[in-house]
Amino acid sequence: MKYLLWAIGVPVGLALAFLVLQTLASERVEVVELTTTDEAGEPQTTRLWVMDDEGFQYLRVGADGSGWFSRILQNGEIQVRRGDTTTNYTVQQRPEKSEKINAMMQEKYTWGDSFFAIVLGSRDGSIPLELHPVN
């Protein structure tokens, strides 16, 4: 019985520790809420990191994409809530700024950015997404 408890407890404990670490890594510095629309027309909210550079805000998508990025490509216009302000944007992919935005995000999000690079893979090929307000 004692071994069964260990066999169950250790993996559960490790999973919980990983979830806590993941939450700390992703939520301890500024996070924005991105709202996109799915195929059924329903809003989908995703929490993401944001970076400011040269008067623009940037999100970053990994080289292998994501559900939220696919919805951006399908619908074009997005909504971002940053603090108490919600704004509609269009998005321009800026792969030529990848190294710069990656370095800036590493500086801003520190060990959290390193944690996700290890867990999800390298930041190589990530694409900065430049946000342009809709007038």
CORURWO-V770980 format. One record per residue. N is the residue number from 1. RES is the residue in three letters. OMEGA is omega in whole degrees, 0 to 359 (NA if undefined). D_CENTER is the distance of its C-alpha to the mean C-alpha in Angstrom with 2 decimals. Layout:
n = {N & N}
res = {RES & RES}
omega = {OMEGA & OMEGA}
d_center = {D_CENTER & D_CENTER}
//
This chain:
n = {1 & 2 & 3 & 4 & 5 & 6 & 7 & 8 & 9 & 10 & 11 & 12 & 13 & 14 & 15 & 16 & 17 & 18 & 19 & 20 & 21 & 22 & 23 & 24 & 25 & 26 & 27 & 28 & 29 & 30 & 31 & 32 & 33 & 34 & 35 & 36 & 37 & 38 & 39 & 40 & 41 & 42 & 43 & 44 & 45 & 46 & 47 & 48 & 49 & 50 & 51 & 52 & 53 & 54 & 55 & 56 & 57 & 58 & 59 & 60 & 61 & 62 & 63 & 64 & 65 & 66 & 67 & 68 & 69 & 70 & 71 & 72 & 73 & 74 & 75 & 76 & 77 & 78 & 79 & 80 & 81 & 82 & 83 & 84 & 85 & 86 & 87 & 88 & 89 & 90 & 91 & 92 & 93 & 94 & 95 & 96 & 97 & 98 & 99 & 100 & 101 & 102 & 103 & 104 & 105 & 106 & 107 & 108 & 109 & 110 & 111 & 112 & 113 & 114 & 115 & 116 & 117 & 118 & 119 & 120 & 121 & 122 & 123 & 124 & 125 & 126 & 127 & 128 & 129 & 130 & 131 & 132 & 133 & 134 & 135}
res = {MET & LYS & TYR & LEU & LEU & TRP & ALA & ILE & GLY & VAL & PRO & VAL & GLY & LEU & ALA & LEU & ALA & PHE & LEU & VAL & LEU & GLN & THR & LEU & ALA & SER & GLU & ARG & VAL & GLU & VAL & VAL & GLU & LEU & THR & THR & THR & ASP & GLU & ALA & GLY & GLU & PRO & GLN & THR & THR & ARG & LEU & TRP & VAL & MET & ASP & ASP & GLU & GLY & PHE & GLN & TYR & LEU & ARG & VAL & GLY & ALA & ASP & GLY & SER & GLY & TRP & PHE & SER & ARG & ILE & LEU & GLN & ASN & GLY & GLU & ILE & GLN & VAL & ARG & ARG & GLY & ASP & THR & THR & THR & ASN & TYR & THR & VAL & GLN & GLN & ARG & PRO & GLU & LYS & SER & GLU & LYS & ILE & ASN & ALA & MET & MET & GLN & GLU & LYS & TYR & THR & TRP & GLY & ASP & SER & PHE & PHE & ALA & ILE & VAL & LEU & GLY & SER & ARG & ASP & GLY & SER & ILE & PRO & LEU & GLU & LEU & HIS & PRO & VAL & ASN}
omega = {181 & 180 & 177 & 178 & 177 & 182 & 178 & 186 & 182 & 179 & 179 & 179 & 178 & 178 & 178 & 178 & 178 & 179 & 178 & 179 & 179 & 179 & 177 & 181 & 186 & 189 & 187 & 177 & 185 & 176 & 176 & 176 & 177 & 175 & 176 & 180 & 180 & 183 & 180 & 180 & 180 & 177 & 178 & 182 & 180 & 177 & 185 & 173 & 181 & 179 & 176 & 176 & 175 & 176 & 179 & 172 & 181 & 165 & 181 & 176 & 179 & 182 & 182 & 176 & 179 & 178 & 182 & 179 & 177 & 178 & 176 & 181 & 181 & 190 & 177 & 184 & 180 & 175 & 179 & 174 & 179 & 186 & 180 & 184 & 176 & 184 & 174 & 182 & 159 & 187 & 174 & 177 & 182 & 183 & 180 & 179 & 185 & 182 & 182 & 181 & 176 & 180 & 180 & 178 & 177 & 180 & 183 & 187 & 173 & 187 & 177 & 178 & 178 & 179 & 182 & 175 & 178 & 184 & 187 & 181 & 183 & 174 & 178 & 178 & 177 & 185 & 173 & 179 & 183 & 183 & 178 & 181 & 176 & 181 & NA}
d_center = {42.36 & 41.01 & 39.41 & 37.84 & 36.21 & 34.90 & 33.72 & 31.70 & 30.78 & 29.38 & 26.72 & 25.82 & 25.69 & 23.50 & 21.05 & 21.02 & 20.65 & 17.61 & 15.99 & 16.98 & 15.67 & 12.22 & 12.25 & 13.72 & 11.33 & 8.21 & 10.38 & 13.10 & 12.03 & 11.05 & 8.39 & 8.93 & 9.60 & 9.38 & 12.49 & 13.57 & 16.82 & 17.58 & 20.86 & 22.85 & 21.93 & 20.05 & 17.14 & 13.83 & 11.40 & 7.67 & 6.23 & 3.53 & 5.14 & 8.11 & 11.09 & 14.65 & 17.14 & 20.55 & 20.27 & 17.04 & 13.51 & 10.80 & 7.30 & 6.70 & 7.09 & 8.93 & 12.67 & 13.07 & 11.03 & 9.52 & 11.16 & 9.40 & 10.23 & 13.63 & 14.24 & 13.71 & 16.19 & 18.52 & 18.73 & 18.13 & 17.69 & 14.77 & 14.75 & 12.59 & 13.73 & 13.67 & 16.16 & 19.10 & 18.69 & 17.51 & 17.89 & 18.04 & 16.84 & 17.35 & 15.10 & 16.58 & 15.27 & 16.26 & 16.38 & 19.16 & 16.95 & 14.70 & 16.65 & 16.81 & 13.18 & 12.37 & 15.29 & 14.42 & 10.96 & 13.00 & 15.55 & 13.54 & 11.42 & 14.32 & 14.73 & 11.28 & 10.04 & 13.21 & 12.78 & 9.71 & 11.63 & 14.56 & 13.27 & 11.34 & 13.56 & 14.11 & 12.10 & 15.19 & 14.90 & 11.35 & 11.72 & 11.15 & 11.38 & 14.00 & 14.48 & 18.18 & 19.64 & 21.86 & 25.36}
//
